[in-house]
Amino acid sequence: MRADVRQVADGTYLVHGGHTNWVILTEGDAVTLIDTGYPADRPQLLDSLAAVGSSPKAVTAVLITHAHNDHLGSAEHLRTEYGTPVRLHPAEVPHARRDFLHQVGVGTVLRNAWRPGVLPWAVHVLRAGGTEQHPVTVPEPFPAATGALDLPGRPVPVHTPGHTDGHTVFHLPDAGILVSGDALVSGHATSRVRGPQLLPGMFHHDRARALASLDVIGSLAADTLLPGHGPVHRGPVREAAQRARERAV
């Protein structure tokens, strides 16, 4: 299966992998990669880089919104094979090393198996390597100073805890784009809802903090949302965050 690469702005691409998205930011010959999909998404990940005229060697850094297996899948591969730094929020660094794991467990999935879409999603997770562990041996925290990272696309990390302790969204203020990871999505295989929403409760480490982080997201000036799951969403992110909060009540 070839990668589904969608250009959303100059130098900005949303890629739909196996139930999970990643984002490619290009600047000349250099690339910033935000998230990496499931382990089994690696052929699509490499294909997506080729589709935008790039390659793994051109990836300046891998930024991870959060260290769940469907976002971290090929990060360590890129680090060991190409020397690519893998960067996360400081609170997410031990999660990426797998000092601990904040991820929905098998027991919780089984208790929710009656819900629409959960069983097909679980089968996909198994096939995609979602239960494997691919820790990042040497993850790097973002610099302590706030503001844009000195990387292609100049992404600005914004801490949005709840889904995991160190979950981070990436704001591209000049382009009016927000890469939202799993803090705000526009669809999921286990959800009947389409459009801006929180993921179902079983996926959040701390749902109350995930709800609170919607206020942080709503304060960011952007009108294009690139989520970790679901299609691109056009419209004020402030309204998208409010809609997600209303649906979560």
C-alpha positions, 0 to 999 in steps of 0.5 A: 500500500502506497502512502496517502500524502496530502499537501495542505500548505507550502512545505507541509504534508499530512500523511495517512498511514494505517489508522494513524497520521504523521506530518512532513515539513520540508524546507529546501532539502531538509525535513522535519518529521512529526510522528512515525505511525505504527511499526508496520507503517514503515514502508509507507513512511519511507514512501511518503518521504520519497513522494515529497522528494525527500529521503530518511537521510534528509530528516533533520529531526523526528518530533513525537507528539507522544510515545504511544506505539502508533506514533513512535513506531519507526522513531528508533529505526531512524535514530539508529540507521540515520542518526536522526535525533528523536525529540519529545517533551521532557515529561514524555522522554521516559515514556519513549524509553519505556521506563513506564507505559501509559497506553490502553491495556488489553484488559481495557480493550476487552472490556470495551469490545462490545463498542462499535469498531473496537474489535476491528481496530484491535485486529489492526493494532495486532497486525500493525505491530501495535503491541510491540515495544520499540523504545527510543534508546536515547530520546532528547527533550525539547530545549527548556526555552519556549518558542520555535524549534530551529528545524524545517517548518519552525514548529512551536511545541505546546504542552497539552498533557492528558492523553499522556503526561508529555503530550505535545502539539506543534503550532506553525503560526506563520502558516496557521496550522496546528499538528494536534497529535491525539489531543484533538482528532477528527475521527477514529476507527472506534468512534462513530463521530466525525469531525473535531473530538477527543478520543474515546476515554479509554485511550487517555491517561488522564481524561480531565487533563485532556479536557483542560488541554482543549483550552490551550489548543483553543488559544492557538491561532490556527485555521487548519488542524492536522490530527493524529487520527482522521482527515485534515480539518479546516476552520478555526481551531478555537471552534474545533476545540470547543466542539470537541469539548461539547461532544465530550460532555 
